[in-house]
Amino acid sequence: MLWPMFAIALGFLGVAVLAVLAVRVHVEVRRLSGQVAQASRRISEASGDLERASVDLARAGHAVRP
């Protein structure tokens, strides 16, 4: 009777360890998704800045052309 109880206890501990690891993975994924969202916003802002700069440069080029 000792070995089946030992096997059940080990099984429960294994599931508990997997649950803890799953929670840690979930937290890291949430953190990573926040960083990806922030990087996406920064890329969008940089793209807008680049677009505005190119429009200004195009205007300056047309003003200089004869």
C-alpha positions in Angstrom: 0.0 0.0 0.0 3.0 2.3 0.5 4.1 2.3 -3.2 0.7 3.3 -4.7 0.5 6.2 -2.2 4.1 7.2 -3.0 3.2 7.2 -6.7 0.1 9.3 -6.2 2.1 11.8 -4.1 4.8 12.0 -6.8 2.1 12.5 -9.4 0.5 15.3 -7.4 3.9 17.0 -6.9 4.6 16.7 -10.6 1.3 18.4 -11.5 2.0 21.1 -8.9 5.4 21.8 -10.4 3.9 22.0 -13.9 1.2 24.4 -12.6 3.8 26.7 -11.1 5.8 26.7 -14.3 2.7 27.4 -16.3 2.0 30.5 -14.1 5.6 31.7 -14.6 5.3 31.3 -18.4 2.0 33.2 -18.4 3.5 36.1 -16.5 6.5 36.3 -18.8 4.3 36.1 -21.9 2.2 39.0 -20.5 5.4 41.0 -19.9 6.7 40.2 -23.4 3.4 41.2 -25.0 3.6 44.5 -23.2 7.1 45.1 -24.5 6.0 44.2 -28.1 3.1 46.6 -27.9 5.4 49.4 -26.7 7.9 48.6 -29.5 5.0 48.7 -32.0 3.9 52.1 -30.8 7.4 53.4 -31.0 7.8 52.1 -34.5 4.5 53.7 -35.5 5.6 57.0 -34.1 9.0 56.8 -35.9 7.2 55.9 -39.1 5.0 59.0 -38.7 8.0 61.2 -38.0 9.8 59.8 -41.1 6.7 60.4 -43.2 6.5 64.0 -42.1 10.2 64.6 -42.7 9.9 63.2 -46.2 7.0 65.4 -47.0 9.0 68.5 -45.8 12.0 67.4 -47.8 9.9 66.9 -50.9 8.5 70.4 -50.5 12.0 71.8 -50.1 13.1 70.0 -53.2 10.2 71.3 -55.3 11.0 74.9 -54.1 14.6 74.6 -55.2 13.9 73.0 -58.6 13.5 75.4 -61.5 
